[in-house]
Amino acid sequence: MSSEAKGLEEAKKAVELREKIKKKKPKFVRQESWRYDRVEESWRRPRGIDSKMRKEVKGWPARVKIGYRGPREARGLHPSAYREVIVYNVDDLNRIDPKTEAIRIAHTVGARKRAEILSRAKEMGIHVLNAVF
């Protein structure tokens, strides 16, 4: 097995491990977001001096901590285990490694240039993440 194929296999294992860890991770919610409609669920660090959540009192939701982080090898990888690269024109495809990287065509690219990029990517054997017109 070649080193590139070996690298992709390791990346796939790392992504699988990331998904396994992600299942055990709690949903981090903003303090008292369940109590007030005006307070959104998106995470904010609890800072109050008497805050039960900041003090990590039993029965309160979990706080964000570094221990919940995924494996280093899987960070920045697409679930398909490819590294994601944004492409704006056909020339950008020359810098892509088809064995480890997949492309995402930028949203600002028009239909004509998108078709050119898609046909060239198919020739080069590059995986396209948003190939749909």
N, CA, C and O atoms as a printed pandas DataFrame, in Angstrom:
     atom_number atom_name residue_name chain_id  residue_number  x_coord  y_coord  z_coord
0              1         N          MET        A               1    0.848   -1.184    0.000
1              2        CA          MET        A               1    0.000    0.000    0.000
2              3         C          MET        A               1    0.894    1.248    0.000
3              4         O          MET        A               1    1.864    1.325    0.754
4              5         N          SER        A               2    0.557    2.216   -0.849
5              6        CA          SER        A               2    1.365    3.434   -0.950
6              7         C          SER        A               2    1.161    4.338    0.260
7              8         O          SER        A               2    0.204    4.175    1.017
8              9         N          SER        A               3    2.064    5.284    0.430
9             10        CA          SER        A               3    1.988    6.168    1.600
10            11         C          SER        A               3    0.760    7.071    1.551
11            12         O          SER        A               3    0.190    7.398    2.592
12            13         N          GLU        A               4    0.340    7.483    0.323
13            14        CA          GLU        A               4   -0.860    8.339    0.211
14            15         C          GLU        A               4   -2.106    7.565    0.625
15            16         O          GLU        A               4   -2.957    8.082    1.348
16            17         N          ALA        A               5   -2.206    6.301    0.152
17            18        CA          ALA        A               5   -3.351    5.463    0.503
18            19         C          ALA        A               5   -3.359    5.178    1.998
19            20         O          ALA        A               5   -4.413    5.142    2.632
20            21         N          LYS        A               6   -2.168    4.975    2.550
21            22        CA          LYS        A               6   -2.047    4.732    3.981
22            23         C          LYS        A               6   -2.513    5.970    4.764
23            24         O          LYS        A               6   -3.206    5.860    5.776
24            25         N          GLY        A               7   -2.114    7.148    4.268
25            26        CA          GLY        A               7   -2.515    8.402    4.906
26            27         C          GLY        A               7   -4.019    8.603    4.886
27            28         O          GLY        A               7   -4.605    9.070    5.862
28            29         N          LEU        A               8   -4.651    8.241    3.750
29            30        CA          LEU        A               8   -6.109    8.382    3.644
30            31         C          LEU        A               8   -6.815    7.403    4.582
31            32         O          LEU        A               8   -7.835    7.742    5.183
32            33         N          GLU        A               9   -6.268    6.183    4.708
33            34        CA          GLU        A               9   -6.844    5.196    5.632
34            35         C          GLU        A               9   -6.766    5.702    7.073
35            36         O          GLU        A               9   -7.726    5.577    7.833
36            37         N          GLU        A              10   -5.619    6.271    7.443
37            38        CA          GLU        A              10   -5.464    6.825    8.793
38            39         C          GLU        A              10   -6.442    7.973    9.021
39            40         O          GLU        A              10   -7.008    8.110   10.106
40            41         N          ALA        A              11   -6.635    8.799    7.989
41            42        CA          ALA        A              11   -7.572    9.914    8.088
42            43         C          ALA        A              11   -9.000    9.404    8.279
43            44         O          ALA        A              11   -9.766    9.967    9.062
44            45         N          LYS        A              12   -9.354    8.339    7.562
45            46        CA          LYS        A              12  -10.701    7.760    7.699
46            47         C          LYS        A              12  -10.912    7.223    9.119
47            48         O          LYS        A              12  -11.982    7.396    9.704
48            49         N          LYS        A              13   -9.884    6.574    9.662
49            50        CA          LYS        A              13   -9.978    6.063   11.039
50            51         C          LYS        A              13  -10.129    7.211   12.033
51            52         O          LYS        A              13  -10.897    7.122   12.991
52            53         N          ALA        A              14   -9.382    8.294   11.791
53            54        CA          ALA        A              14   -9.456    9.456   12.675
54            55         C          ALA        A              14  -10.844   10.097   12.613
55            56         O          ALA        A              14  -11.375   10.532   13.635
56            57         N          VAL        A              15  -11.430   10.156   11.416
57            58        CA          VAL        A              15  -12.777   10.728   11.257
58            59         C          VAL        A              15  -13.812    9.849   11.963
59            60         O          VAL        A              15  -14.732   10.358   12.603
60            61         N          GLU        A              16  -13.657    8.523   11.842
61            62        CA          GLU        A              16  -14.568    7.605   12.536
62            63         C          GLU        A              16  -14.469    7.788   14.050
63            64         O          GLU        A              16  -15.482    7.806   14.750
64            65         N          LEU        A              17  -13.237    7.922   14.545
65            66        CA          LEU        A              17  -13.027    8.148   15.973
66            67         C          LEU        A              17  -13.656    9.470   16.401
67            68         O          LEU        A              17  -14.263    9.554   17.469
68            69         N          ARG        A              18  -13.512   10.511   15.564
69            70        CA          ARG        A              18  -14.109   11.817   15.857
70            71         C          ARG        A              18  -15.625   11.700   15.993
71            72         O          ARG        A              18  -16.221   12.286   16.897
72            73         N          GLU        A              19  -16.247   10.938   15.087
73            74        CA          GLU        A              19  -17.701   10.748   15.141
74            75         C          GLU        A              19  -18.114    9.987   16.401
75            76         O          GLU        A              19  -19.145   10.287   17.003
76            77         N          LYS        A              20  -17.306    9.002   16.796
77            78        CA          LYS        A              20  -17.587    8.224   18.016
78            79         C          LYS        A              20  -17.516    9.119   19.250
79            80         O          LYS        A              20  -18.365    9.038   20.138
80            81         N          ILE        A              21  -16.490    9.976   19.296
81            82        CA          ILE        A              21  -16.321   10.909   20.417
82            83         C          ILE        A              21  -17.467   11.928   20.427
83            84         O          ILE        A              21  -17.977   12.302   21.483
84            85         N          LYS        A              22  -17.852   12.362   19.237
85            86        CA          LYS        A              22  -18.900   13.376   19.101
86            87         C          LYS        A              22  -20.246   12.889   19.656
87            88         O          LYS        A              22  -21.032   13.679   20.177
88            89         N          LYS        A              23  -20.501   11.580   19.538
89            90        CA          LYS        A              23  -21.756   11.015   20.046
90            91         C          LYS        A              23  -21.839   11.129   21.570
91            92         O          LYS        A              23  -22.922   11.316   22.125
92            93         N          LYS        A              24  -20.685   11.015   22.244
93            94        CA          LYS        A              24  -20.661   11.071   23.708
94            95         C          LYS        A              24  -20.654   12.507   24.238
95            96         O          LYS        A              24  -20.972   12.748   25.403
96            97         N          LYS        A              25  -20.291   13.452   23.375
97            98        CA          LYS        A              25  -20.168   14.850   23.781
98            99         C          LYS        A              25  -21.558   15.431   24.071
99           100         O          LYS        A              25  -22.485   15.221   23.288
100          101         N          PRO        A              26  -21.715   16.153   25.175
101          102        CA          PRO        A              26  -23.015   16.761   25.467
102          103         C          PRO        A              26  -23.289   17.942   24.540
103          104         O          PRO        A              26  -22.381   18.473   23.900
104          105         N          LYS        A              27  -24.547   18.336   24.484
105          106        CA          LYS        A              27  -24.900   19.522   23.706
106          107         C          LYS        A              27  -24.654   20.720   24.623
107          108         O          LYS        A              27  -25.306   20.859   25.658
108          109         N          PHE        A              28  -23.724   21.573   24.246
109          110        CA          PHE        A              28  -23.380   22.709   25.090
110          111         C          PHE        A              28  -24.384   23.834   24.856
111          112         O          PHE        A              28  -24.486   24.369   23.752
112          113         N          VAL        A              29  -25.124   24.187   25.907
113          114        CA          VAL        A              29  -26.130   25.233   25.791
114          115         C          VAL        A              29  -25.782   26.411   26.702
115          116         O          VAL        A              29  -25.113   26.247   27.723
116          117         N          ARG        A              30  -26.236   27.569   26.324
117          118        CA          ARG        A              30  -25.991   28.767   27.117
118          119         C          ARG        A              30  -26.798   28.685   28.407
119          120         O          ARG        A              30  -27.912   28.162   28.430
120          121         N          GLN        A              31  -26.219   29.206   29.466
121          122        CA          GLN        A              31  -26.852   29.169   30.774
122          123         C          GLN        A              31  -28.233   29.805   30.750
123          124         O          GLN        A              31  -28.410   30.921   30.261
124          125         N          GLU        A              32  -29.212   29.076   31.286
125          126        CA          GLU        A              32  -30.595   29.524   31.422
126          127         C          GLU        A              32  -31.288   29.792   30.088
127          128         O          GLU        A              32  -32.312   30.474   30.054
128          129         N          SER        A              33  -30.748   29.269   28.995
129          130        CA          SER        A              33  -31.403   29.447   27.697
130          131         C          SER        A              33  -32.713   28.673   27.644
131          132         O          SER        A              33  -33.599   28.999   26.854
132          133         N          TRP        A              34  -32.835   27.651   28.481
133          134        CA          TRP        A              34  -34.066   26.865   28.545
134          135         C          TRP        A              34  -35.147   27.603   29.325
135          136         O          TRP        A              34  -36.326   27.260   29.234
136          137         N          ARG        A              35  -34.748   28.615   30.089
137          138        CA          ARG        A              35  -35.689   29.340   30.940
138          139         C          ARG        A              35  -36.300   30.544   30.244
139          140         O          ARG        A              35  -37.484   30.834   30.415
140          141         N          TYR        A              36  -35.480   31.254   29.449
141          142        CA          TYR        A              36  -35.939   32.488   28.823
142          143         C          TYR        A              36  -35.904   32.370   27.304
143          144         O          TYR        A              36  -34.907   31.930   26.732
144          145         N          ASP        A              37  -36.999   32.766   26.653
145          146        CA          ASP        A              37  -37.068   32.724   25.195
146          147         C          ASP        A              37  -36.089   33.712   24.563
147          148         O          ASP        A              37  -35.599   33.483   23.457
148          149         N          ARG        A              38  -35.806   34.811   25.268
149          150        CA          ARG        A              38  -34.939   35.848   24.700
150          151         C          ARG        A              38  -33.469   35.444   24.681
151          152         O          ARG        A              38  -32.666   36.059   23.978
152          153         N          VAL        A              39  -33.110   34.409   25.453
153          154        CA          VAL        A              39  -31.728   33.953   25.522
154          155         C          VAL        A              39  -31.557   32.763   24.572
155          156         O          VAL        A              39  -32.175   31.715   24.761
156          157         N          GLU        A              40  -30.712   32.938   23.550
157          158        CA          GLU        A              40  -30.509   31.877   22.566
158          159         C          GLU        A              40  -29.644   30.754   23.134
159          160         O          GLU        A              40  -28.930   30.949   24.118
160          161         N          GLU        A              41  -29.713   29.577   22.509
161          162        CA          GLU        A              41  -28.982   28.403   22.994
162          163         C          GLU        A              41  -27.496   28.453   22.681
163          164         O          GLU        A              41  -26.717   27.727   23.298
164          165         N          SER        A              42  -27.082   29.298   21.734
165          166        CA          SER        A              42  -25.680   29.287   21.302
166          167         C          SER        A              42  -24.755   29.562   22.485
167          168         O          SER        A              42  -25.029   30.435   23.309
168          169         N          TRP        A              43  -23.665   28.815   22.560
169          170        CA          TRP        A              43  -22.798   28.801   23.721
170          171         C          TRP        A              43  -22.185   30.163   24.036
171          172         O          TRP        A              43  -21.646   30.841   23.160
172          173         N          ARG        A              44  -22.281   30.543   25.303
173          174        CA          ARG        A              44  -21.566   31.695   25.854
174          175         C          ARG        A              44  -20.994   31.243   27.190
175          176         O          ARG        A              44  -21.644   30.507   27.931
176          177         N          ARG        A              45  -19.799   31.676   27.494
177          178        CA          ARG        A              45  -19.148   31.256   28.731
178          179         C          ARG        A              45  -19.846   31.892   29.929
179          180         O          ARG        A              45  -20.063   33.104   29.941
180          181         N          PRO        A              46  -20.206   31.086   30.948
181          182        CA          PRO        A              46  -20.838   31.647   32.145
182          183         C          PRO        A              46  -19.830   32.433   32.974
183          184         O          PRO        A              46  -18.763   31.911   33.298
184          185         N          ARG        A              47  -20.151   33.699   33.331
185          186        CA          ARG        A              47  -19.183   34.560   34.013
186          187         C          ARG        A              47  -19.665   35.118   35.357
187          188         O          ARG        A              47  -18.895   35.776   36.057
188          189         N          GLY        A              48  -20.892   34.873   35.717
189          190        CA          GLY        A              48  -21.411   35.456   36.949
190          191         C          GLY        A              48  -20.710   34.944   38.193
191          192         O          GLY        A              48  -20.247   33.804   38.222
192          193         N          ILE        A              49  -20.626   35.789   39.233
193          194        CA          ILE        A              49  -19.904   35.390   40.447
194          195         C          ILE        A              49  -20.608   34.277   41.216
195          196         O          ILE        A              49  -19.952   33.490   41.899
196          197         N          ASP        A              50  -21.928   34.201   41.114
197          198        CA          ASP        A              50  -22.680   33.151   41.800
198          199         C          ASP        A              50  -23.187   32.075   40.835
199          200         O          ASP        A              50  -23.998   31.231   41.214
200          201         N          SER        A              51  -22.715   32.108   39.612
201          202        CA          SER        A              51  -23.216   31.212   38.570
202          203         C          SER        A              51  -22.986   29.744   38.921
203          204         O          SER        A              51  -21.858   29.320   39.171
204          205         N          LYS        A              52  -24.076   28.980   38.936
205          206        CA          LYS        A              52  -23.990   27.544   39.228
206          207         C          LYS        A              52  -23.257   26.813   38.096
207          208         O          LYS        A              52  -22.527   25.849   38.325
208          209         N          MET        A              53  -23.470   27.295   36.889
209          210        CA          MET        A              53  -22.844   26.645   35.749
210          211         C          MET        A              53  -21.336   26.892   35.751
211          212         O          MET        A              53  -20.565   25.985   35.440
212          213         N          ARG        A              54  -20.906   28.108   36.096
213          214        CA          ARG        A              54  -19.476   28.416   36.166
214          215         C          ARG        A              54  -18.808   27.595   37.253
215          216         O          ARG        A              54  -17.679   27.134   37.087
216          217         N          LYS        A              55  -19.513   27.410   38.373
217          218        CA          LYS        A              55  -18.969   26.632   39.491
218          219         C          LYS        A              55  -19.058   25.125   39.247
219          220         O          LYS        A              55  -18.540   24.331   40.033
220          221         N          GLU        A              56  -19.715   24.739   38.157
221          222        CA          GLU        A              56  -19.894   23.337   37.775
222          223         C          GLU        A              56  -20.625   22.538   38.854
223          224         O          GLU        A              56  -20.198   21.450   39.241
224          225         N          VAL        A              57  -21.728   23.099   39.324
225          226        CA          VAL        A              57  -22.573   22.438   40.311
226          227         C          VAL        A              57  -23.253   21.241   39.652
227          228         O          VAL        A              57  -23.672   21.316   38.497
228          229         N          LYS        A              58  -23.357   20.152   40.381
229          230        CA          LYS        A              58  -23.983   18.939   39.878
230          231         C          LYS        A              58  -25.425   19.229   39.444
231          232         O          LYS        A              58  -26.158   19.938   40.132
232          233         N          GLY        A              59  -25.815   18.681   38.315
233          234        CA          GLY        A              59  -27.168   18.870   37.815
234          235         C          GLY        A              59  -27.282   19.976   36.774
235          236         O          GLY        A              59  -28.315   20.104   36.116
236          237         N          TRP        A              60  -26.230   20.775   36.620
237          238        CA          TRP        A              60  -26.236   21.835   35.617
238          239         C          TRP        A              60  -25.550   21.336   34.354
239          240         O          TRP        A              60  -24.740   20.411   34.425
240          241         N          PRO        A              61  -25.857   21.929   33.188
241          242        CA          PRO        A              61  -25.253   21.455   31.933
242          243         C          PRO        A              61  -23.731   21.574   31.935
243          244         O          PRO        A              61  -23.156   22.398   32.646
244          245         N          ALA        A              62  -23.099   20.733   31.126
245          246        CA          ALA        A              62  -21.645   20.709   31.021
246          247         C          ALA        A              62  -21.120   21.965   30.343
247          248         O          ALA        A              62  -21.794   22.574   29.512
248          249         N          ARG        A              63  -19.901   22.337   30.717
249          250        CA          ARG        A              63  -19.230   23.482   30.094
250          251         C          ARG        A              63  -18.284   22.987   29.005
251          252         O          ARG        A              63  -17.856   21.832   29.003
252          253         N          VAL        A              64  -17.976   23.873   28.102
253          254        CA          VAL        A              64  -17.020   23.548   27.048
254          255         C          VAL        A              64  -15.630   23.426   27.659
255          256         O          VAL        A              64  -15.192   24.305   28.402
256          257         N          LYS        A              65  -14.938   22.331   27.344
257          258        CA          LYS        A              65  -13.583   22.103   27.845
258          259         C          LYS        A              65  -12.751   21.452   26.751
259          260         O          LYS        A              65  -13.288   20.858   25.816
260          261         N          ILE        A              66  -11.460   21.569   26.875
261          262        CA          ILE        A              66  -10.546   21.048   25.862
262          263         C          ILE        A              66  -10.619   19.531   25.748
263          264         O          ILE        A              66  -10.307   18.978   24.693
264          265         N          GLY        A              67  -11.025   18.852   26.808
265          266        CA          GLY        A              67  -11.091   17.395   26.801
266          267         C          GLY        A              67  -12.119   16.822   25.851
267          268         O          GLY        A              67  -12.048   15.639   25.516
268          269         N          TYR        A              68  -13.075   17.624   25.406
269          270        CA          TYR        A              68  -14.087   17.170   24.462
270          271         C          TYR        A              68  -13.599   17.264   23.013
271          272         O          TYR        A              68  -14.312   16.854   22.098
272          273         N          ARG        A              69  -12.398   17.797   22.795
273          274        CA          ARG        A              69  -11.893   18.021   21.454
274          275         C          ARG        A              69  -11.630   16.699   20.727
275          276         O          ARG        A              69  -11.300   15.692   21.355
276          277         N          GLY        A              70  -11.777   16.710   19.426
277          278        CA          GLY        A              70  -11.570   15.515   18.614
278          279         C          GLY        A              70  -10.099   15.246   18.370
279          280         O          GLY        A              70   -9.251   16.048   18.760
280          281         N          PRO        A              71   -9.782   14.124   17.728
281          282        CA          PRO        A              71   -8.385   13.776   17.469
282          283         C          PRO        A              71   -7.708   14.773   16.526
283          284         O          PRO        A              71   -8.336   15.273   15.593
284          285         N          ARG        A              72   -6.452   15.053   16.767
285          286        CA          ARG        A              72   -5.697   16.047   15.998
286          287         C          ARG        A              72   -5.680   15.712   14.502
287          288         O          ARG        A              72   -5.764   16.611   13.666
288          289         N          GLU        A              73   -5.573   14.427   14.165
289          290        CA          GLU        A              73   -5.494   14.023   12.760
290          291         C          GLU        A              73   -6.789   14.314   12.007
291          292         O          GLU        A              73   -6.775   14.474   10.787
292          293         N          ALA        A              74   -7.920   14.383   12.738
293          294        CA          ALA        A              74   -9.215   14.568   12.088
294          295         C          ALA        A              74   -9.636   16.032   11.991
295          296         O          ALA        A              74  -10.625   16.347   11.330
296          297         N          ARG        A              75   -8.900   16.922   12.638
297          298        CA          ARG        A              75   -9.306   18.327   12.638
298          299         C          ARG        A              75   -9.171   18.943   11.259
299          300         O          ARG        A              75   -8.137   18.810   10.606
300          301         N          GLY        A              76  -10.213   19.611   10.828
301          302        CA          GLY        A              76  -10.212   20.258    9.526
302          303         C          GLY        A              76  -10.545   19.327    8.378
303          304         O          GLY        A              76  -10.518   19.746    7.221
304          305         N          LEU        A              77  -10.857   18.075    8.669
305          306        CA          LEU        A              77  -11.191   17.127    7.613
306          307         C          LEU        A              77  -12.697   17.078    7.384
307          308         O          LEU        A              77  -13.489   17.212    8.316
308          309         N          HIS        A              78  -13.069   16.885    6.135
309          310        CA          HIS        A              78  -14.466   16.667    5.756
310          311         C          HIS        A              78  -14.842   15.262    6.240
311          312         O          HIS        A              78  -13.949   14.426    6.383
312          313         N          PRO        A              79  -16.120   14.965    6.498
313          314        CA          PRO        A              79  -16.502   13.614    6.916
314          315         C          PRO        A              79  -16.071   12.506    5.949
315          316         O          PRO        A              79  -16.003   11.338    6.333
316          317         N          SER        A              80  -15.781   12.871    4.695
317          318        CA          SER        A              80  -15.294   11.884    3.726
318          319         C          SER        A              80  -13.805   11.612    3.910
319          320         O          SER        A              80  -13.235   10.816    3.164
320          321         N          ALA        A              81  -13.163   12.251    4.880
321          322        CA          ALA        A              81  -11.742   12.115    5.235
322          323         C          ALA        A              81  -10.810   12.847    4.284
323          324         O          ALA        A              81   -9.593   12.682    4.368
324          325         N          TYR        A              82  -11.362   13.657    3.375
325          326        CA          TYR        A              82  -10.532   14.499    2.517
326          327         C          TYR        A              82  -10.376   15.868    3.164
327          328         O          TYR        A              82  -11.257   16.323    3.893
328          329         N          ARG        A              83   -9.249   16.522    2.892
329          330        CA          ARG        A              83   -9.072   17.901    3.312
330          331         C          ARG        A              83   -9.818   18.769    2.310
331          332         O          ARG        A              83   -9.701   18.572    1.100
332          333         N          GLU        A              84  -10.583   19.725    2.814
333          334        CA          GLU        A              84  -11.447   20.544    1.960
334          335         C          GLU        A              84  -10.708   21.788    1.470
335          336         O          GLU        A              84  -10.109   22.510    2.268
336          337         N          VAL        A              85  -10.750   22.042    0.148
337          338        CA          VAL        A              85  -10.098   23.202   -0.442
338          339         C          VAL        A              85  -11.119   23.945   -1.297
339          340         O          VAL        A              85  -11.807   23.335   -2.115
340          341         N          ILE        A              86  -11.219   25.252   -1.110
341          342        CA          ILE        A              86  -12.149   26.051   -1.900
342          343         C          ILE        A              86  -11.465   26.458   -3.205
343          344         O          ILE        A              86  -10.316   26.900   -3.213
344          345         N          VAL        A              87  -12.202   26.297   -4.310
345          346        CA          VAL        A              87  -11.671   26.582   -5.639
346          347         C          VAL        A              87  -12.486   27.704   -6.273
347          348         O          VAL        A              87  -13.716   27.695   -6.242
348          349         N          TYR        A              88  -11.766   28.676   -6.854
349          350        CA          TYR        A              88  -12.416   29.821   -7.497
350          351         C          TYR        A              88  -12.303   29.786   -9.011
351          352         O          TYR        A              88  -13.139   30.366   -9.704
352          353         N          ASN        A              89  -11.272   29.110   -9.544
353          354        CA          ASN        A              89  -11.107   29.022  -10.987
354          355         C          ASN        A              89  -10.389   27.730  -11.362
355          356         O          ASN        A              89   -9.955   26.973  -10.493
356          357         N          VAL        A              90  -10.268   27.488  -12.671
357          358        CA          VAL        A              90   -9.686   26.242  -13.166
358          359         C          VAL        A              90   -8.214   26.111  -12.768
359          360         O          VAL        A              90   -7.739   25.004  -12.516
360          361         N          ASP        A              91   -7.488   27.231  -12.710
361          362        CA          ASP        A              91   -6.068   27.189  -12.354
362          363         C          ASP        A              91   -5.830   26.691  -10.931
363          364         O          ASP        A              91   -4.775   26.127  -10.642
364          365         N          ASP        A              92   -6.798   26.894  -10.044
365          366        CA          ASP        A              92   -6.657   26.420   -8.663
366          367         C          ASP        A              92   -6.572   24.895   -8.585
367          368         O          ASP        A              92   -6.033   24.352   -7.621
368          369         N          LEU        A              93   -7.101   24.204   -9.596
369          370        CA          LEU        A              93   -7.101   22.736   -9.586
370          371         C          LEU        A              93   -5.694   22.156   -9.701
371          372         O          LEU        A              93   -5.460   21.018   -9.294
372          373         N          ASN        A              94   -4.747   22.932  -10.256
373          374        CA          ASN        A              94   -3.379   22.444  -10.424
374          375         C          ASN        A              94   -2.672   22.238   -9.087
375          376         O          ASN        A              94   -1.712   21.472   -9.002
376          377         N          ARG        A              95   -3.148   22.924   -8.037
377          378        CA          ARG        A              95   -2.509   22.832   -6.722
378          379         C          ARG        A              95   -3.137   21.753   -5.834
379          380         O          ARG        A              95   -2.737   21.590   -4.682
380          381         N          ILE        A              96   -4.106   21.027   -6.360
381          382        CA          ILE        A              96   -4.847   20.046   -5.566
382          383         C          ILE        A              96   -4.189   18.668   -5.660
383          384         O          ILE        A              96   -3.786   18.230   -6.738
384          385         N          ASP        A              97   -4.087   17.996   -4.515
385          386        CA          ASP        A              97   -3.629   16.609   -4.484
386          387         C          ASP        A              97   -4.874   15.723   -4.429
387          388         O          ASP        A              97   -5.527   15.657   -3.388
388          389         N          PRO        A              98   -5.219   15.036   -5.534
389          390        CA          PRO        A              98   -6.476   14.274   -5.580
390          391         C          PRO        A              98   -6.556   13.125   -4.577
391          392         O          PRO        A              98   -7.650   12.643   -4.285
392          393         N          LYS        A              99   -5.421   12.678   -4.048
393          394        CA          LYS        A              99   -5.436   11.553   -3.106
394          395         C          LYS        A              99   -5.845   11.965   -1.700
395          396         O          LYS        A              99   -6.399   11.162   -0.950
396          397         N          THR        A             100   -5.572   13.220   -1.341
397          398        CA          THR        A             100   -5.858   13.645    0.040
398          399         C          THR        A             100   -6.802   14.836    0.131
399          400         O          THR        A             100   -7.331   15.118    1.206
400          401         N          GLU        A             101   -7.026   15.542   -0.977
401          402        CA          GLU        A             101   -7.835   16.765   -0.938
402          403         C          GLU        A             101   -9.055   16.662   -1.852
403          404         O          GLU        A             101   -9.002   16.059   -2.924
404          405         N          ALA        A             102  -10.143   17.259   -1.403
405          406        CA          ALA        A             102  -11.361   17.377   -2.204
406          407         C          ALA        A             102  -11.655   18.858   -2.367
407          408         O          ALA        A             102  -11.268   19.667   -1.523
408          409         N          ILE        A             103  -12.335   19.216   -3.442
409          410        CA          ILE        A             103  -12.602   20.634   -3.675
410          411         C          ILE        A             103  -14.060   20.980   -3.394
411          412         O          ILE        A             103  -14.963   20.152   -3.522
412          413         N          ARG        A             104  -14.245   22.219   -3.013
413          414        CA          ARG        A             104  -15.577   22.805   -2.898
414          415         C          ARG        A             104  -15.532   24.059   -3.762
415          416         O          ARG        A             104  -14.711   24.947   -3.535
416          417         N          ILE        A             105  -16.419   24.126   -4.753
417          418        CA          ILE        A             105  -16.446   25.280   -5.648
418          419         C          ILE        A             105  -17.076   26.447   -4.897
419          420         O          ILE        A             105  -18.140   26.311   -4.292
420          421         N          ALA        A             106  -16.405   27.594   -4.945
421          422        CA          ALA        A             106  -16.861   28.776   -4.208
422          423         C          ALA        A             106  -18.252   29.200   -4.673
423          424         O          ALA        A             106  -18.610   29.016   -5.836
424          425         N          HIS        A             107  -19.020   29.762   -3.764
425          426        CA          HIS        A             107  -20.401   30.139   -4.098
426          427         C          HIS        A             107  -20.465   31.317   -5.052
427          428         O          HIS        A             107  -21.511   31.559   -5.655
428          429         N          THR        A             108  -19.372   32.060   -5.205
429          430        CA          THR        A             108  -19.370   33.218   -6.096
430          431         C          THR        A             108  -19.096   32.838   -7.548
431          432         O          THR        A             108  -19.185   33.686   -8.436
432          433         N          VAL        A             109  -18.763   31.570   -7.800
433          434        CA          VAL        A             109  -18.447   31.118   -9.155
434          435         C          VAL        A             109  -19.737   30.939   -9.938
435          436         O          VAL        A             109  -20.694   30.341   -9.447
436          437         N          GLY        A             110  -19.755   31.469  -11.174
437          438        CA          GLY        A             110  -20.938   31.376  -12.031
438          439         C          GLY        A             110  -21.065   30.015  -12.698
439          440         O          GLY        A             110  -20.193   29.158  -12.553
440          441         N          ALA        A             111  -22.160   29.824  -13.431
441          442        CA          ALA        A             111  -22.482   28.527  -14.033
442          443         C          ALA        A             111  -21.468   28.108  -15.091
443          444         O          ALA        A             111  -21.094   26.936  -15.146
444          445         N          ARG        A             112  -21.013   29.034  -15.933
445          446        CA          ARG        A             112  -20.085   28.679  -17.007
446          447         C          ARG        A             112  -18.752   28.200  -16.436
447          448         O          ARG        A             112  -18.245   27.145  -16.819
448          449         N          LYS        A             113  -18.194   28.981  -15.522
449          450        CA          LYS        A             113  -16.907   28.616  -14.936
450          451         C          LYS        A             113  -17.041   27.365  -14.066
451          452         O          LYS        A             113  -16.115   26.559  -13.987
452          453         N          ARG        A             114  -18.192   27.206  -13.417
453          454        CA          ARG        A             114  -18.455   26.012  -12.596
454          455         C          ARG        A             114  -18.411   24.765  -13.471
455          456         O          ARG        A             114  -17.839   23.750  -13.074
456          457         N          ALA        A             115  -19.013   24.832  -14.660
457          458        CA          ALA        A             115  -19.018   23.692  -15.581
458          459         C          ALA        A             115  -17.590   23.357  -16.024
459          460         O          ALA        A             115  -17.231   22.184  -16.123
460          461         N          GLU        A             116  -16.779   24.380  -16.289
461          462        CA          GLU        A             116  -15.382   24.160  -16.674
462          463         C          GLU        A             116  -14.613   23.472  -15.542
463          464         O          GLU        A             116  -13.867   22.519  -15.769
464          465         N          ILE        A             117  -14.809   23.972  -14.329
465          466        CA          ILE        A             117  -14.121   23.396  -13.163
466          467         C          ILE        A             117  -14.525   21.936  -12.974
467          468         O          ILE        A             117  -13.677   21.080  -12.721
468          469         N          LEU        A             118  -15.830   21.653  -13.099
469          470        CA          LEU        A             118  -16.322   20.288  -12.920
470          471         C          LEU        A             118  -15.730   19.330  -13.947
471          472         O          LEU        A             118  -15.316   18.224  -13.601
472          473         N          SER        A             119  -15.689   19.759  -15.231
473          474        CA          SER        A             119  -15.163   18.872  -16.270
474          475         C          SER        A             119  -13.661   18.625  -16.068
475          476         O          SER        A             119  -13.183   17.502  -16.236
476          477         N          ARG        A             120  -12.932   19.669  -15.711
477          478        CA          ARG        A             120  -11.479   19.540  -15.485
478          479         C          ARG        A             120  -11.201   18.666  -14.250
479          480         O          ARG        A             120  -10.272   17.859  -14.256
480          481         N          ALA        A             121  -12.005   18.831  -13.199
481          482        CA          ALA        A             121  -11.842   18.032  -11.980
482          483         C          ALA        A             121  -12.109   16.556  -12.265
483          484         O          ALA        A             121  -11.446   15.676  -11.716
484          485         N          LYS        A             122  -13.086   16.302  -13.127
485          486        CA          LYS        A             122  -13.395   14.915  -13.486
486          487         C          LYS        A             122  -12.222   14.287  -14.236
487          488         O          LYS        A             122  -11.881   13.128  -14.000
488          489         N          GLU        A             123  -11.606   15.051  -15.138
489          490        CA          GLU        A             123  -10.432   14.571  -15.880
490          491         C          GLU        A             123   -9.283   14.233  -14.925
491          492         O          GLU        A             123   -8.608   13.215  -15.079
492          493         N          MET        A             124   -9.078   15.102  -13.943
493          494        CA          MET        A             124   -7.959   14.945  -13.017
494          495         C          MET        A             124   -8.243   13.951  -11.890
495          496         O          MET        A             124   -7.341   13.598  -11.131
496          497         N          GLY        A             125   -9.499   13.500  -11.782
497          498        CA          GLY        A             125   -9.877   12.537  -10.737
498          499         C          GLY        A             125   -9.977   13.180   -9.359
499          500         O          GLY        A             125   -9.660   12.554   -8.348
500          501         N          ILE        A             126  -10.423   14.440   -9.328
501          502        CA          ILE        A             126  -10.562   15.165   -8.058
502          503         C          ILE        A             126  -11.993   15.057   -7.553
503          504         O          ILE        A             126  -12.945   15.236   -8.313
504          505         N          HIS        A             127  -12.135   14.768   -6.283
505          506        CA          HIS        A             127  -13.449   14.644   -5.648
506          507         C          HIS        A             127  -14.045   16.042   -5.425
507          508         O          HIS        A             127  -13.401   16.906   -4.829
508          509         N          VAL        A             128  -15.290   16.262   -5.913
509          510        CA          VAL        A             128  -15.953   17.565   -5.772
510          511         C          VAL        A             128  -17.074   17.412   -4.751
511          512         O          VAL        A             128  -17.937   16.546   -4.894
512          513         N          LEU        A             129  -17.057   18.264   -3.708
513          514        CA          LEU        A             129  -18.013   18.144   -2.613
514          515         C          LEU        A             129  -19.373   18.754   -2.938
515          516         O          LEU        A             129  -20.395   18.293   -2.428
516          517         N          ASN        A             130  -19.397   19.792   -3.785
517          518        CA          ASN        A             130  -20.658   20.423   -4.146
518          519         C          ASN        A             130  -20.823   20.445   -5.661
519          520         O          ASN        A             130  -20.892   21.509   -6.276
520          521         N          ALA        A             131  -20.885   19.263   -6.248
521          522        CA          ALA        A             131  -20.927   19.128   -7.700
522          523         C          ALA        A             131  -22.280   19.460   -8.307
523          524         O          ALA        A             131  -22.374   19.593   -9.527
524          525         N          VAL        A             132  -23.317   19.597   -7.518
525          526        CA          VAL        A             132  -24.671   19.833   -8.015
526          527         C          VAL        A             132  -24.816   21.260   -8.543
527          528         O          VAL        A             132  -24.299   22.207   -7.950
528          529         N          PHE        A             133  -25.512   21.400   -9.642
529          530        CA          PHE        A             133  -25.773   22.730  -10.202
530          531         C          PHE        A             133  -26.883   23.415   -9.457
531          532         O          PHE        A             133  -27.242   24.545   -9.787
